[in-house]
């Protein structure tokens, strides 16, 4: 193999690994973590540590998802999945996933025992649990609810004086996680059913999911708006979230999930604007 061929192969593997990591959701959770760290008052170095720890955990979850689903994805011809399409080898993804887990454990514990254990036990374990079992059951929203609710706690427990976030923050996170799960599952309902995956969205059906998900997202936004005391920022938050929820209702493909992520982002921006 020539040098150019080796470089091209390495570049192809790197690109495949990025795509197999579920870059959209991974980037979204990472950005949300960075904003939460800023809101909590972390200094830049500590905030970066928490954010990179969460990023490593998300990478491990994304890569494990593609590994677990590789056989199913091949069966339904998912050319958008790098492992199933052959864009990257399973071995490369396994190695990357293992390294990401090692980094996740090291960085999480470097954030402090409380923050690290919450991240590993409630965040990363929830994501892996979803990939390995929950996605096939009626309890499929549970890992999303737990992981999204735990994320603010991962951040605040990493402070010099560890503290739990306010209860309304945890409730908001849990509700937004459930809404995101429902909308994320929508485009793949038929492919999933064809290979025996029947989570809660599959059991409800597309029509019910489209009706339920916006209600859950708006419930989370209402909690976020009223939790610290309603004000102009809170009312503005609700207005933005109502608009984004409308996009989630009428959108197709991945657009509803993108709208759900933007609802979560709007809630976190609101938290940054008025901590409490």
Backbone as CSV, one residue per row, in Angstrom:
resi,resn,N_x,N_y,N_z,CA_x,CA_y,CA_z,C_x,C_y,C_z
1,UNK,0.853,-1.202,0.000,0.000,0.000,0.000,0.883,1.244,0.000
2,UNK,0.599,2.176,-0.891,1.373,3.412,-0.964,1.014,4.345,0.188
3,UNK,1.854,5.387,0.325,1.590,6.363,1.385,0.243,7.043,1.177
4,UNK,-0.057,7.393,-0.087,-1.343,8.039,-0.376,-2.508,7.120,-0.047
5,UNK,-2.346,5.816,-0.371,-3.419,4.862,-0.073,-3.607,4.709,1.428
6,UNK,-2.483,4.683,2.168,-2.563,4.568,3.629,-3.250,5.787,4.229
7,UNK,-2.888,6.965,3.701,-3.512,8.196,4.197,-5.004,8.207,3.893
8,UNK,-5.352,7.757,2.679,-6.764,7.712,2.308,-7.548,6.749,3.161
9,UNK,-6.942,5.570,3.457,-7.615,4.580,4.305,-7.821,5.118,5.714
10,UNK,-6.790,5.795,6.245,-6.909,6.366,7.586,-7.988,7.439,7.626
11,UNK,-8.022,8.257,6.556,-9.041,9.297,6.498,-10.435,8.713,6.411
12,UNK,-10.578,7.611,5.637,-11.874,6.958,5.531,-12.326,6.368,6.848
13,UNK,-11.375,5.782,7.586,-11.701,5.212,8.903,-12.119,6.311,9.874
14,UNK,-11.374,7.419,9.854,-11.700,8.530,10.752,-13.097,9.075,10.451
15,UNK,-13.388,9.230,9.159,-14.710,9.732,8.778,-15.796,8.746,9.207
16,UNK,-15.538,7.451,9.004,-16.509,6.444,9.407,-16.745,6.443,10.904
17,UNK,-15.680,6.639,11.678,-15.814,6.672,13.135,-16.637,7.881,13.573
18,UNK,-16.410,9.009,12.938,-17.195,10.211,13.279,-18.672,9.961,13.005
19,UNK,-18.987,9.423,11.838,-20.384,9.185,11.481,-21.019,8.117,12.367
20,UNK,-20.235,7.111,12.758,-20.764,6.036,13.602,-20.986,6.485,15.046
21,UNK,-20.441,7.632,15.405,-20.588,8.113,16.790,-21.917,8.807,17.028
22,UNK,-22.782,8.871,15.980,-24.022,9.642,16.050,-23.680,11.102,16.360
23,UNK,-22.990,11.762,15.416,-22.415,13.078,15.695,-23.427,14.152,16.080
24,UNK,-24.642,14.095,15.532,-25.636,15.106,15.877,-26.001,15.096,17.353
25,UNK,-26.554,13.976,17.854,-26.884,13.911,19.283,-25.664,14.083,20.186
26,UNK,-24.517,13.532,19.780,-23.304,13.664,20.589,-22.903,15.127,20.730
27,UNK,-22.923,15.855,19.616,-22.578,17.281,19.666,-23.596,18.061,20.484
28,UNK,-24.879,17.714,20.350,-25.921,18.434,21.075,-25.742,18.284,22.588
29,UNK,-25.524,17.057,23.052,-25.349,16.834,24.494,-24.083,17.520,24.992
30,UNK,-23.036,17.518,24.172,-21.787,18.168,24.563,-21.981,19.670,24.710
31,UNK,-22.678,20.287,23.771,-22.946,21.728,23.848,-23.819,22.048,25.060
32,UNK,-24.832,21.224,25.302,-25.686,21.439,26.474,-24.864,21.365,27.755
33,UNK,-23.919,20.425,27.812,-23.070,20.293,28.998,-22.209,21.538,29.196
34,UNK,-21.625,22.036,28.106,-20.791,23.232,28.204,-21.597,24.425,28.717
35,UNK,-22.835,24.565,28.229,-23.681,25.666,28.685,-24.067,25.501,30.156
36,UNK,-24.364,24.274,30.547,-24.690,24.015,31.953,-23.490,24.317,32.856
37,UNK,-22.292,23.960,32.391,-21.081,24.232,33.177,-20.876,25.730,33.346
38,UNK,-21.119,26.477,32.280,-21.022,27.942,32.357,-22.055,28.488,33.335
39,UNK,-23.285,27.996,33.234,-24.346,28.465,34.119,-24.038,28.163,35.579
40,UNK,-23.431,26.997,35.824,-23.150,26.589,37.208,-22.006,27.375,37.830
41,UNK,-21.204,28.063,37.003,-20.109,28.862,37.536,-18.757,28.188,37.526
42,UNK,-18.595,27.130,36.731,-17.288,26.480,36.626,-16.268,27.403,35.987
43,UNK,-15.008,27.317,36.441,-13.958,28.032,35.721,-13.700,27.296,34.407
44,UNK,-13.051,27.937,33.427,-12.900,27.316,32.104,-12.268,25.936,32.123
45,UNK,-11.244,25.736,32.933,-10.557,24.439,32.945,-11.472,23.340,33.487
46,UNK,-12.146,23.635,34.577,-13.037,22.634,35.172,-14.246,22.374,34.273
47,UNK,-14.768,23.435,33.683,-15.887,23.275,32.765,-15.508,22.424,31.570
48,UNK,-14.284,22.633,31.059,-13.816,21.838,29.926,-13.664,20.377,30.324
49,UNK,-13.176,20.117,31.533,-13.013,18.741,32.007,-14.351,18.014,32.041
50,UNK,-15.361,18.646,32.628,-16.690,18.032,32.703,-17.253,17.800,31.304
51,UNK,-17.079,18.790,30.443,-17.625,18.690,29.087,-16.966,17.568,28.300
52,UNK,-15.646,17.445,28.391,-14.943,16.388,27.650,-15.282,15.012,28.226
53,UNK,-15.486,14.925,29.537,-15.899,13.653,30.136,-17.241,13.211,29.564
54,UNK,-18.168,14.139,29.455,-19.482,13.815,28.890,-19.352,13.472,27.410
55,UNK,-18.518,14.209,26.682,-18.285,13.906,25.269,-17.764,12.484,25.084
56,UNK,-16.795,12.088,25.899,-16.247,10.733,25.790,-17.327,9.688,26.052
57,UNK,-18.165,9.939,27.043,-19.253,9.010,27.329,-20.230,8.914,26.175
58,UNK,-20.547,10.047,25.567,-21.467,10.041,24.421,-20.874,9.304,23.228
59,UNK,-19.574,9.455,23.019,-18.924,8.723,21.927,-19.035,7.219,22.147
60,UNK,-18.818,6.781,23.381,-18.917,5.342,23.662,-20.335,4.835,23.429
61,UNK,-21.324,5.645,23.775,-22.722,5.255,23.584,-23.056,5.192,22.097
62,UNK,-22.638,6.200,21.352,-22.910,6.210,19.917,-22.262,5.048,19.199
63,UNK,-20.996,4.785,19.487,-20.302,3.673,18.832,-20.887,2.327,19.230
64,UNK,-21.246,2.172,20.509,-21.840,0.899,20.924,-23.190,0.678,20.247
65,UNK,-23.929,1.763,20.013,-25.219,1.647,19.338,-25.059,1.072,17.939
66,UNK,-24.087,1.596,17.179,-23.892,1.092,15.819,-23.376,-0.338,15.816
67,UNK,-22.565,-0.696,16.812,-22.082,-2.073,16.893,-23.223,-3.040,17.206
68,UNK,-24.054,-2.672,18.174,-25.168,-3.535,18.560,-26.165,-3.683,17.411
69,UNK,-26.366,-2.620,16.653,-27.386,-2.615,15.595,-26.863,-3.038,14.224
70,UNK,-25.584,-3.378,14.123,-24.986,-3.631,12.809,-25.742,-4.701,12.022
71,UNK,-26.074,-5.807,12.654,-26.764,-6.888,11.944,-28.148,-6.444,11.501
72,UNK,-28.875,-5.756,12.368,-30.205,-5.252,12.005,-30.121,-4.239,10.873
73,UNK,-29.130,-3.351,10.972,-29.000,-2.312,9.951,-28.683,-2.910,8.584
74,UNK,-27.878,-3.955,8.567,-27.588,-4.623,7.294,-28.848,-5.274,6.733
75,UNK,-29.654,-5.828,7.627,-30.848,-6.554,7.188,-31.845,-5.638,6.489
76,UNK,-31.889,-4.371,6.901,-32.850,-3.442,6.298,-32.174,-2.464,5.339
77,UNK,-30.894,-2.709,5.048,-30.199,-1.899,4.056,-29.935,-0.469,4.479
78,UNK,-29.547,-0.244,5.744,-29.278,1.104,6.221,-27.910,1.585,5.713
79,UNK,-27.891,2.212,4.549,-26.631,2.686,3.980,-26.096,3.903,4.723
80,UNK,-26.928,4.518,5.595,-26.480,5.669,6.362,-25.722,5.269,7.617
81,UNK,-25.659,3.975,7.907,-24.938,3.500,9.079,-23.564,2.989,8.639
82,UNK,-22.472,3.630,9.078,-21.129,3.292,8.592,-20.715,1.846,8.825
83,UNK,-21.058,1.277,9.980,-20.670,-0.111,10.243,-21.425,-1.053,9.322
84,UNK,-22.715,-0.851,9.193,-23.534,-1.724,8.355,-23.164,-1.604,6.878
85,UNK,-22.793,-0.401,6.442,-22.476,-0.191,5.026,-21.036,-0.550,4.682
86,UNK,-20.212,-0.807,5.700,-18.817,-1.142,5.453,-17.900,0.055,5.352
87,UNK,-18.400,1.246,5.669,-17.568,2.448,5.613,-16.485,2.435,6.681
88,UNK,-16.696,1.689,7.746,-15.704,1.516,8.796,-15.868,0.102,9.347
89,UNK,-14.776,-0.519,9.763,-14.842,-1.906,10.227,-15.360,-1.972,11.660
90,UNK,-15.969,-3.105,11.986,-16.426,-3.302,13.354,-15.251,-3.278,14.322
91,UNK,-14.120,-3.809,13.904,-12.941,-3.821,14.776,-12.521,-2.398,15.133
92,UNK,-12.498,-1.509,14.147,-12.105,-0.123,14.412,-13.068,0.533,15.391
93,UNK,-14.348,0.275,15.232,-15.340,0.873,16.128,-15.228,0.277,17.530
94,UNK,-14.956,-1.034,17.613,-14.782,-1.649,18.935,-13.597,-1.027,19.678
95,UNK,-12.490,-0.853,18.967,-11.302,-0.268,19.598,-11.604,1.149,20.057
96,UNK,-12.229,1.944,19.192,-12.568,3.323,19.544,-13.525,3.367,20.731
97,UNK,-14.483,2.465,20.729,-15.469,2.424,21.813,-14.801,2.071,23.138
98,UNK,-13.900,1.095,23.109,-13.185,0.704,24.328,-12.331,1.832,24.869
99,UNK,-11.614,2.516,23.979,-10.783,3.639,24.407,-11.648,4.764,24.985
100,UNK,-12.797,5.015,24.337,-13.690,6.055,24.840,-14.183,5.731,26.250
101,UNK,-14.471,4.470,26.503,-14.911,4.078,27.845,-13.827,4.307,28.890
102,UNK,-12.596,3.943,28.546,-11.480,4.148,29.482,-11.323,5.633,29.784
103,UNK,-11.357,6.460,28.749,-11.234,7.906,28.930,-12.410,8.445,29.742
104,UNK,-13.596,7.923,29.480,-14.787,8.376,30.211,-14.645,8.130,31.703
105,UNK,-14.217,6.933,32.062,-14.064,6.600,33.490,-13.020,7.508,34.132
106,UNK,-11.873,7.676,33.467,-10.792,8.486,34.035,-11.216,9.950,34.211
107,UNK,-11.795,10.523,33.181,-12.172,11.937,33.255,-13.352,12.153,34.199
108,UNK,-14.289,11.221,34.224,-15.450,11.368,35.107,-15.014,11.383,36.564
109,UNK,-14.136,10.465,36.940,-13.673,10.416,38.326,-12.791,11.614,38.649
110,UNK,-12.114,12.167,37.623,-11.321,13.375,37.850,-12.209,14.569,38.188
111,UNK,-13.483,14.491,37.834,-14.440,15.558,38.156,-14.904,15.485,39.605
112,UNK,-14.490,14.442,40.326,-14.940,14.229,41.691,-15.770,12.965,41.781
113,UNK,-15.728,12.304,42.933,-16.412,11.016,43.064,-17.914,11.138,42.829
114,UNK,-18.531,12.169,43.399,-19.986,12.299,43.265,-20.379,12.515,41.810
115,UNK,-19.747,13.482,41.162,-20.048,13.754,39.759,-19.723,12.553,38.884
116,UNK,-18.566,11.946,39.123,-18.147,10.810,38.310,-19.088,9.630,38.412
117,UNK,-19.508,9.312,39.632,-20.399,8.166,39.806,-21.769,8.421,39.194
118,UNK,-22.269,9.644,39.323,-23.556,9.974,38.705,-23.450,9.861,37.186
119,UNK,-22.365,10.385,36.632,-22.198,10.312,35.187,-22.107,8.868,34.702
120,UNK,-21.291,8.075,35.387,-21.082,6.693,34.943,-22.310,5.823,35.197
121,UNK,-22.928,5.973,36.370,-24.024,5.081,36.754,-25.363,5.492,36.156
122,UNK,-25.581,6.788,35.977,-26.882,7.252,35.495,-26.839,7.786,34.067
123,UNK,-25.700,8.284,33.636,-25.594,8.816,32.287,-25.124,7.778,31.289
124,UNK,-23.879,7.331,31.444,-23.299,6.378,30.500,-23.994,5.018,30.580
125,UNK,-24.229,4.532,31.787,-24.895,3.231,31.932,-26.299,3.256,31.348
126,UNK,-26.985,4.381,31.473,-28.329,4.494,30.891,-28.261,4.391,29.374
127,UNK,-27.289,5.070,28.767,-27.141,5.003,27.318,-26.811,3.601,26.823
128,UNK,-25.899,2.947,27.501,-25.551,1.567,27.123,-26.733,0.629,27.373
129,UNK,-27.440,0.865,28.472,-28.601,0.033,28.767,-29.668,0.149,27.699
130,UNK,-29.850,1.364,27.201,-30.799,1.564,26.101,-30.360,0.766,24.878
131,UNK,-29.107,0.857,24.512,-28.617,0.148,23.330,-28.771,-1.369,23.451
132,UNK,-28.495,-1.879,24.643,-28.444,-3.328,24.825,-29.794,-3.965,25.107
133,UNK,-30.740,-3.201,25.707,-31.987,-3.869,26.094,-33.218,-2.961,26.047
134,UNK,-33.146,-1.784,26.659,-34.347,-0.969,26.845,-35.026,-0.592,25.541
135,UNK,-34.243,-0.397,24.457,-34.848,0.054,23.206,-35.844,-0.951,22.657
136,UNK,-35.786,-2.183,23.107,-36.685,-3.230,22.623,-37.889,-3.424,23.534
137,UNK,-38.048,-2.577,24.538,-39.096,-2.770,25.535,-40.000,-1.531,25.632
138,UNK,-41.085,-1.704,26.364,-41.996,-0.579,26.590,-41.377,0.473,27.511
139,UNK,-40.233,0.140,28.128,-39.557,1.076,29.030,-38.466,1.873,28.309
140,UNK,-38.519,1.919,26.986,-37.454,2.569,26.215,-37.227,4.041,26.575
141,UNK,-38.253,4.804,27.018,-37.966,6.202,27.382,-37.176,6.354,28.677
142,UNK,-37.151,5.313,29.515,-36.552,5.442,30.847,-35.084,5.855,30.812
143,UNK,-34.228,5.216,29.999,-32.822,5.656,29.981,-32.655,7.111,29.558
144,UNK,-33.472,7.573,28.617,-33.403,8.971,28.201,-33.791,9.888,29.357
145,UNK,-34.859,9.537,30.059,-35.299,10.364,31.181,-34.223,10.432,32.262
146,UNK,-33.640,9.291,32.588,-32.615,9.239,33.629,-31.366,10.008,33.220
147,UNK,-30.902,9.781,31.988,-29.659,10.408,31.545,-29.801,11.921,31.429
148,UNK,-30.919,12.398,30.857,-31.111,13.837,30.713,-31.318,14.507,32.068
149,UNK,-31.984,13.833,32.985,-32.161,14.400,34.321,-30.844,14.435,35.078
150,UNK,-29.988,13.435,34.834,-28.713,13.347,35.557,-27.696,14.365,35.074
151,UNK,-27.805,14.800,33.816,-26.767,15.664,33.244,-26.513,16.940,34.053
152,UNK,-27.546,17.685,34.475,-27.260,18.876,35.298,-26.577,18.515,36.616
153,UNK,-26.911,17.354,37.173,-26.285,16.934,38.428,-24.812,16.599,38.225
154,UNK,-24.480,16.006,37.081,-23.075,15.732,36.767,-22.280,17.035,36.822
155,UNK,-22.878,18.095,36.300,-22.199,19.389,36.244,-22.087,20.033,37.622
156,UNK,-23.171,20.091,38.378,-23.141,20.795,39.667,-22.388,20.009,40.740
157,UNK,-22.380,18.695,40.635,-21.628,17.895,41.606,-20.131,17.963,41.371
158,UNK,-19.720,18.514,40.227,-18.296,18.688,39.941,-17.772,20.038,40.424
159,UNK,-18.630,20.863,41.018,-18.204,22.148,41.557,-17.277,21.958,42.753
160,UNK,-16.465,22.965,43.101,-15.604,22.855,44.290,-16.385,22.482,45.544
161,UNK,-17.605,23.028,45.630,-18.532,22.605,46.685,-19.681,21.889,45.988
162,UNK,-19.640,20.555,45.925,-20.656,19.808,45.162,-22.063,20.096,45.661
163,UNK,-22.988,20.201,44.729,-24.378,20.468,45.079,-25.285,19.848,44.035
164,UNK,-26.477,19.471,44.462,-27.474,18.979,43.526,-28.238,20.152,42.928
165,UNK,-28.626,20.073,41.667,-29.432,21.148,41.076,-30.826,21.164,41.675
166,UNK,-31.535,22.241,41.441,-32.910,22.344,41.917,-33.769,21.241,41.312
167,UNK,-34.802,20.848,42.030,-35.660,19.745,41.583,-36.273,20.032,40.220
168,UNK,-36.650,21.299,39.968,-37.298,21.617,38.693,-36.345,21.409,37.519
169,UNK,-35.038,21.579,37.759,-34.051,21.345,36.700,-34.019,19.864,36.336
170,UNK,-34.059,19.004,37.351,-34.050,17.562,37.111,-35.314,17.119,36.371
171,UNK,-36.453,17.666,36.795,-37.723,17.318,36.138,-37.715,17.774,34.679
172,UNK,-37.230,18.986,34.450,-37.141,19.495,33.075,-36.284,18.569,32.213
173,UNK,-35.127,18.187,32.729,-34.241,17.294,31.982,-34.898,15.973,31.650
174,UNK,-35.584,15.388,32.618,-36.245,14.101,32.383,-37.320,14.192,31.316
175,UNK,-38.135,15.229,31.376,-39.211,15.400,30.388,-38.650,15.645,28.981
176,UNK,-37.627,16.479,28.892,-37.029,16.741,27.588,-36.381,15.475,27.017
177,UNK,-35.815,14.655,27.887,-35.229,13.402,27.426,-36.271,12.470,26.837
178,UNK,-37.414,12.360,27.485,-38.491,11.505,26.967,-38.992,12.034,25.624
179,UNK,-39.198,13.355,25.541,-39.648,13.935,24.275,-38.652,13.704,23.154
180,UNK,-37.370,13.845,23.463,-36.336,13.621,22.449,-36.340,12.170,21.977
181,UNK,-36.520,11.242,22.892,-36.566,9.823,22.521,-37.724,9.529,21.576
182,UNK,-38.887,10.040,21.912,-40.065,9.781,21.082,-39.862,10.292,19.655
183,UNK,-39.308,11.498,19.527,-39.127,12.076,18.199,-37.947,11.454,17.459
184,UNK,-36.921,11.043,18.185,-35.767,10.409,17.555,-36.130,9.068,16.938
185,UNK,-37.095,8.392,17.539,-37.488,7.069,17.050,-38.386,7.135,15.814
186,UNK,-39.053,8.256,15.599,-40.055,8.359,14.533,-39.578,7.918,13.145
187,UNK,-38.435,8.406,12.652,-38.063,8.058,11.273,-37.752,6.579,11.073
188,UNK,-37.424,5.867,12.155,-36.964,4.484,12.024,-37.997,3.452,12.491
189,UNK,-39.235,3.869,12.711,-40.228,2.953,13.261,-40.404,1.700,12.400
190,UNK,-40.530,1.873,11.099,-40.765,0.724,10.222,-39.556,-0.205,10.167
191,UNK,-38.351,0.371,10.013,-37.138,-0.450,9.970,-36.941,-1.202,11.280
192,UNK,-37.200,-0.513,12.400,-37.041,-1.165,13.700,-38.023,-2.332,13.854
193,UNK,-39.272,-2.090,13.503,-40.286,-3.139,13.633,-39.923,-4.353,12.787
194,UNK,-39.358,-4.110,11.610,-39.000,-5.204,10.699,-37.927,-6.110,11.281
195,UNK,-37.149,-5.598,12.238,-36.087,-6.409,12.836,-36.356,-6.722,14.308
196,UNK,-37.589,-6.568,14.730,-37.984,-7.009,16.064,-37.777,-6.025,17.191
197,UNK,-37.489,-4.766,16.885,-37.331,-3.754,17.932,-38.674,-3.072,18.164
198,UNK,-39.191,-3.193,19.399,-40.492,-2.608,19.691,-40.438,-1.861,21.016
199,UNK,-39.862,-0.656,20.952,-39.865,0.205,22.117,-41.218,0.862,22.276
200,UNK,-41.333,1.772,23.231,-42.620,2.430,23.466,-43.122,3.179,22.228
201,UNK,-42.264,3.926,21.505,-42.780,4.618,20.313,-43.371,3.661,19.285
202,UNK,-42.790,2.485,19.137,-43.294,1.507,18.165,-44.656,0.970,18.605
203,UNK,-44.827,0.806,19.903,-46.085,0.288,20.430,-47.191,1.344,20.335
204,UNK,-46.797,2.612,20.463,-47.788,3.688,20.360,-48.173,3.956,18.911
205,UNK,-47.209,3.840,18.009,-47.466,4.156,16.613,-47.140,5.607,16.298
206,UNK,-46.878,5.889,15.032,-46.418,7.216,14.626,-47.409,8.322,14.974
207,UNK,-48.697,8.069,14.786,-49.698,9.115,15.037,-49.724,9.520,16.499
208,UNK,-49.734,8.534,17.388,-49.768,8.846,18.824,-48.467,9.508,19.273
209,UNK,-47.352,9.067,18.716,-46.069,9.664,19.090,-46.040,11.134,18.702
210,UNK,-46.553,11.458,17.522,-46.569,12.848,17.075,-47.462,13.719,17.959
211,UNK,-48.459,13.124,18.589,-49.328,13.876,19.494,-48.735,13.974,20.893
212,UNK,-48.103,12.886,21.344,-47.600,12.842,22.713,-46.302,13.618,22.890
213,UNK,-45.360,13.489,21.948,-44.042,14.105,22.107,-44.113,15.619,22.329
214,UNK,-44.910,16.357,21.554,-44.989,17.798,21.805,-45.522,18.144,23.192
215,UNK,-46.467,17.339,23.679,-47.011,17.581,25.020,-45.915,17.423,26.073
216,UNK,-45.087,16.377,25.903,-44.004,16.128,26.855,-42.969,17.249,26.792
217,UNK,-42.601,17.660,25.579,-41.623,18.734,25.428,-42.129,20.037,26.048
218,UNK,-43.387,20.372,25.785,-43.938,21.606,26.338,-44.065,21.525,27.855
219,UNK,-44.368,20.343,28.368,-44.426,20.186,29.833,-43.062,20.500,30.445
220,UNK,-42.004,20.010,29.819,-40.663,20.316,30.306,-40.363,21.800,30.243
221,UNK,-40.794,22.452,29.166,-40.553,23.889,29.017,-41.341,24.696,30.040
222,UNK,-42.558,24.271,30.348,-43.359,24.953,31.368,-42.671,24.854,32.730
223,UNK,-42.167,23.675,33.053,-41.441,23.507,34.319,-40.219,24.414,34.352
224,UNK,-39.475,24.478,33.217,-38.280,25.331,33.157,-38.631,26.804,33.270
225,UNK,-39.764,27.186,32.697,-40.168,28.592,32.727,-40.626,29.025,34.111
226,UNK,-41.365,28.160,34.800,-41.946,28.525,36.093,-41.097,28.099,37.286
227,UNK,-40.151,27.178,37.072,-39.347,26.676,38.185,-38.657,27.753,38.986
228,UNK,-37.897,28.644,38.345,-37.208,29.704,39.101,-38.069,30.938,39.330
229,UNK,-39.333,30.891,38.916,-40.210,32.054,39.019,-40.380,32.681,37.648
230,UNK,-41.602,32.788,37.199,-41.863,33.264,35.836,-41.465,34.738,35.701
231,UNK,-40.835,35.068,34.592,-40.465,36.447,34.286,-40.445,36.590,32.768
232,UNK,-39.930,37.713,32.287,-39.907,37.939,30.848,-39.106,36.889,30.107
233,UNK,-37.990,36.465,30.704,-37.165,35.435,30.071,-37.923,34.119,29.987
234,UNK,-38.635,33.806,31.055,-39.414,32.569,31.059,-40.518,32.583,30.027
235,UNK,-41.187,33.720,29.898,-42.249,33.834,28.893,-41.664,33.751,27.478
236,UNK,-40.501,34.355,27.298,-39.843,34.264,25.998,-39.458,32.829,25.676
237,UNK,-38.984,32.113,26.701,-38.645,30.698,26.540,-39.853,29.903,26.063
238,UNK,-40.987,30.128,26.711,-42.192,29.391,26.334,-42.598,29.689,24.894
239,UNK,-42.485,30.936,24.501,-42.856,31.309,23.132,-41.963,30.602,22.113
240,UNK,-40.657,30.588,22.394,-39.719,29.915,21.483,-40.018,28.418,21.426
241,UNK,-40.262,27.817,22.590,-40.497,26.376,22.637,-41.812,25.976,21.976
242,UNK,-42.820,26.837,22.079,-44.078,26.563,21.376,-43.826,26.529,19.874
243,UNK,-43.050,27.486,19.379,-42.732,27.502,17.955,-41.950,26.277,17.526
244,UNK,-40.935,25.892,18.304,-40.133,24.724,17.963,-40.949,23.438,18.054
245,UNK,-41.883,23.406,19.006,-42.737,22.229,19.122,-43.640,22.113,17.903
246,UNK,-44.078,23.241,17.390,-44.857,23.208,16.150,-44.061,22.619,15.004
247,UNK,-42.777,22.953,14.935,-41.900,22.368,13.914,-41.803,20.854,14.100
248,UNK,-41.721,20.422,15.350,-41.639,18.997,15.630,-42.901,18.260,15.185
249,UNK,-44.040,18.934,15.293,-45.311,18.302,14.919,-45.423,18.126,13.413
250,UNK,-45.055,19.146,12.658,-45.266,19.101,11.206,-44.062,18.576,10.445
251,UNK,-42.896,18.537,11.081,-41.683,18.119,10.383,-41.659,16.630,10.094
252,UNK,-40.797,16.255,9.163,-40.608,14.849,8.809,-39.129,14.509,8.852
253,UNK,-38.831,13.222,8.764,-37.440,12.794,8.805,-36.829,13.082,10.164
254,UNK,-35.627,13.641,10.166,-34.923,13.958,11.409,-35.284,15.330,11.970
255,UNK,-36.079,16.105,11.241,-36.408,17.453,11.682,-37.088,17.501,13.048
256,UNK,-38.051,16.602,13.345,-38.655,16.648,14.683,-37.639,16.464,15.804
257,UNK,-36.653,15.567,15.604,-35.640,15.367,16.638,-34.767,16.608,16.780
258,UNK,-34.411,17.221,15.649,-33.627,18.460,15.703,-34.396,19.526,16.469
259,UNK,-35.702,19.617,16.230,-36.527,20.586,16.957,-36.523,20.291,18.450
260,UNK,-36.555,18.999,18.812,-36.519,18.625,20.233,-35.206,19.045,20.875
261,UNK,-34.105,18.855,20.157,-32.795,19.272,20.664,-32.757,20.791,20.850
262,UNK,-33.355,21.520,19.923,-33.385,22.973,20.040,-34.254,23.428,21.211
263,UNK,-35.313,22.667,21.506,-36.113,22.970,22.702,-35.248,22.817,23.948
264,UNK,-34.482,21.731,24.002,-33.579,21.525,25.144,-32.562,22.654,25.232
265,UNK,-32.022,23.051,24.089,-31.038,24.126,24.062,-31.659,25.438,24.549
266,UNK,-32.887,25.716,24.125,-33.572,26.937,24.562,-33.752,26.945,26.079
267,UNK,-34.073,25.789,26.631,-34.242,25.707,28.086,-32.935,25.943,28.820
268,UNK,-31.840,25.413,28.275,-30.538,25.608,28.926,-30.091,27.061,28.791
269,UNK,-30.319,27.662,27.632,-29.983,29.083,27.456,-30.764,29.934,28.455
270,UNK,-32.022,29.571,28.667,-32.833,30.271,29.665,-32.222,30.121,31.062
271,UNK,-31.726,28.917,31.351,-31.088,28.672,32.644,-29.847,29.518,32.809
272,UNK,-29.071,29.660,31.738,-27.871,30.489,31.783,-28.248,31.949,32.021
273,UNK,-29.343,32.372,31.378,-29.746,33.775,31.467,-30.279,34.147,32.845
274,UNK,-30.831,33.164,33.523,-31.389,33.463,34.859,-31.158,32.265,35.771
275,UNK,-29.945,32.044,36.239,-29.643,30.913,37.107,-30.501,30.945,38.358
276,UNK,-30.840,29.725,38.831,-31.636,29.628,40.044,-32.500,28.454,40.016
